[in-house]
Amino acid sequence: MEKKLLKYTLRLDKELFRKIKYIADDERRSVNREIEYIIKISVKRFEAKYGKIDLTYFFEE
């Protein structure tokens, strides 16, 4: 069975983390979910500009 979630250690500047936490609290999300949301927005913007990212060759397990 393929796992959908990947565990990844992320290092952030403390001030940036606190700002993300502030936004997450305001949006009633966990910090993890807020970071995931921000990354998804970034990926959508990238794909809107450059086209869909093809992962068929990139992540073979």
C-alpha positions as CSV (number, residue, x, y, z in Angstrom):
1,M,0.0,0.0,0.0
2,E,1.4,3.4,-1.0
3,K,1.7,6.0,1.8
4,K,0.2,9.4,0.9
5,L,2.1,11.3,3.5
6,L,5.8,11.9,3.5
7,K,7.6,12.9,6.7
8,Y,10.1,15.7,6.2
9,T,12.1,17.8,8.7
10,L,11.7,21.5,8.0
11,R,13.9,24.2,9.5
12,L,12.4,27.7,9.7
13,D,13.6,31.0,11.0
14,K,11.8,31.6,14.4
15,E,10.2,34.8,13.3
16,L,8.8,33.2,10.2
17,F,7.5,30.3,12.2
18,R,5.8,32.6,14.6
19,K,4.1,34.5,11.7
20,I,2.9,31.3,10.2
21,K,1.6,30.1,13.6
22,Y,-0.3,33.4,13.9
23,I,-1.9,32.9,10.5
24,A,-2.6,29.2,11.2
25,D,-4.3,30.1,14.5
26,D,-6.4,32.8,12.8
27,E,-7.4,30.3,10.0
28,R,-8.0,27.6,12.6
29,R,-5.4,25.3,11.1
30,S,-2.4,23.6,12.6
31,V,1.0,25.0,11.7
32,N,1.7,21.9,9.6
33,R,-1.6,22.3,7.7
34,E,-0.9,26.0,7.2
35,I,2.6,25.2,5.7
36,E,1.1,22.5,3.5
37,Y,-1.6,25.1,2.3
38,I,1.1,27.7,1.5
39,I,3.1,25.1,-0.4
40,K,0.0,24.0,-2.4
41,I,-0.6,27.6,-3.4
42,S,3.0,28.0,-4.5
43,V,2.8,24.8,-6.6
44,K,-0.5,25.9,-8.2
45,R,1.0,29.2,-9.1
46,F,4.1,27.6,-10.6
47,E,2.0,25.1,-12.6
48,A,-0.3,28.0,-13.8
49,K,2.8,29.7,-15.2
50,Y,4.8,26.8,-16.5
51,G,2.3,23.9,-16.9
52,K,1.6,20.8,-14.9
53,I,4.6,19.1,-13.2
54,D,5.2,15.6,-14.5
55,L,6.2,13.4,-11.6
56,T,6.2,10.0,-13.5
57,Y,10.0,10.0,-13.8
58,F,10.9,11.9,-10.7
59,F,9.8,9.8,-7.7
60,E,10.2,6.2,-8.5
61,E,10.0,4.0,-5.4
